[in-house]
C-alpha cells in the first residue's frame, strides 16, 4: 500500500551511510535496499514515516518526521474497522516504531 505521492518527509544522506543495512532490516515497508555498499530508497511513497529507520541508524544518515504516517495508519485502521496499528510491531525503538 502506498500513501500519498511525494509527501513523505524521509531523507537519506548517502554520504553518511556506511551500508550496515539496519534501515533495510527494521523498515516494515521495504523502503530501503543496500546497493553498492550503501542504502538506497527503493520507493519513498511506501514510507509511512514510522521513524524506525532513523531511530536505528547509528550514523544519522536518515531523517524523517516520525509519527505522521504511522498516526495516519492507526486512524485509518480505526475508521475502517481493522486493527489500529501501523503494521511495524513491537514497542521498543530497536524492534518497532510505535
Wavefront OBJ file of the C-alpha trace (Angstrom):
o trace
v 0.000 0.000 0.000
v 1.343 3.384 -0.951
v 0.397 6.553 0.821
v 0.162 9.970 -0.820
v 2.550 10.606 -3.702
v 5.734 12.541 -2.908
v 4.792 13.766 0.579
v 6.948 11.589 2.864
v 9.468 13.550 4.917
v 12.075 10.782 4.567
v 15.591 11.957 3.644
v 18.649 9.741 3.158
v 22.095 11.331 3.381
v 24.036 8.732 1.383
v 27.390 10.351 2.160
v 26.870 9.423 5.842
v 25.720 5.863 5.090
v 28.107 3.007 5.915
v 25.950 0.307 4.350
v 25.283 -1.505 7.627
v 21.780 -2.429 6.414
v 19.975 -1.664 9.658
v 17.481 0.622 7.874
v 16.532 -2.164 5.452
v 16.227 -4.603 8.344
v 13.905 -2.501 10.521
v 11.744 -0.865 7.845
v 8.322 -2.548 7.890
v 7.518 -1.294 4.374
v 10.678 -2.302 2.457
v 11.608 1.294 1.640
v 15.361 0.612 1.765
v 17.774 -1.695 -0.030
v 21.553 -1.962 0.122
v 23.216 -1.359 -3.248
v 26.947 -0.929 -3.812
v 27.539 -0.935 -0.032
v 25.129 1.969 0.562
v 21.463 2.276 1.454
v 19.106 3.433 -1.279
v 15.445 4.348 -1.119
v 13.515 1.897 -3.285
v 10.213 3.787 -3.234
v 9.777 6.837 -0.997
v 5.989 6.669 -1.415
v 5.945 3.400 0.570
v 7.238 5.237 3.650
v 4.652 5.572 6.417
v 7.000 7.738 8.482
v 7.168 5.375 11.439
v 10.727 6.503 12.199
v 12.228 3.038 12.750
v 14.953 3.682 10.157
v 16.112 6.977 11.659
v 15.932 5.627 15.216
v 18.151 2.696 14.300
v 20.684 4.499 12.094
v 23.830 4.937 14.182
v 25.323 7.314 11.610
v 22.478 9.876 11.371
v 22.169 9.153 7.658
v 18.356 9.225 7.770
v 15.839 11.801 8.900
v 12.064 11.537 8.910
v 9.288 13.309 10.774
v 8.239 10.200 12.668
v 4.629 9.705 13.624
v 2.926 11.445 10.718
v 2.283 8.389 8.536
v 2.126 5.988 11.441
v -0.632 8.020 13.072
v -2.483 8.089 9.783
v -2.309 4.293 9.536
v -3.636 3.887 13.071
v -6.542 6.283 12.474
v -7.283 4.622 9.127
v -7.453 1.226 10.806
v -9.813 2.542 13.450
v -12.095 4.193 10.897
v -12.025 1.188 8.587
v -12.778 -1.232 11.405
v -9.449 -3.033 11.093
v -6.702 -3.340 13.638
v -5.490 0.026 14.931
v -1.844 -0.498 14.073
v 0.809 0.883 11.773
v 2.000 -2.635 10.988
v 5.543 -2.361 12.267
v 5.007 -4.233 15.545
v 6.758 -4.065 18.876
v 7.122 -1.202 21.295
v 10.899 -0.955 21.572
v 12.848 1.541 19.428
v 15.003 -1.388 18.259
v 12.084 -3.603 17.157
v 9.341 -1.255 16.020
v 8.153 2.273 15.834
v 5.061 2.606 17.998
l 1 2 3 4 5 6 7 8 9 10 11 12 13 14 15 16 17 18 19 20 21 22 23 24 25 26 27 28 29 30 31 32 33 34 35 36 37 38 39 40 41 42 43 44 45 46 47 48 49 50 51 52 53 54 55 56 57 58 59 60 61 62 63 64 65 66 67 68 69 70 71 72 73 74 75 76 77 78 79 80 81 82 83 84 85 86 87 88 89 90 91 92 93 94 95 96 97 98
